[in-house]
Amino acid sequence: MAAWHWLLGIGITVIVTVLNQVSSRRLTEEGHSRRRPKNYSVEPDDTCAICLEKMNPRDEAYLPCLHSFHDRCLSKLIAANINQCPKCRGRI
């Protein structure tokens, strides 16, 4: 019986590890892009909704929903496992 619990524990650990790796890869590969979408520009008064500082076109990154934030701010969200856009709550 103890062997069964031990094997079950290893199986759960492996599953959790794989899911964390897949989730992390998805967020970093698809979560945000430094490329500006076509026909999209930052307005002079745009601010990052995360840190509330002014946006600069060379520092911005985009989510799939096309909301833009500072690259460093999005990196912090991803590191904290937050998987929603701060503006529209769309999935990252």
Buried (B, 14 or more C-beta within 10 A) or exposed (E): EEEEEEEEEEEEEEEEEEEEEEEBEEBEEEBBBEEBEEEEEBEEEBBBBBEEEEBEEEBBBBBEBBBBBBBEBBBBBBEEEBBEBBBEEEEB
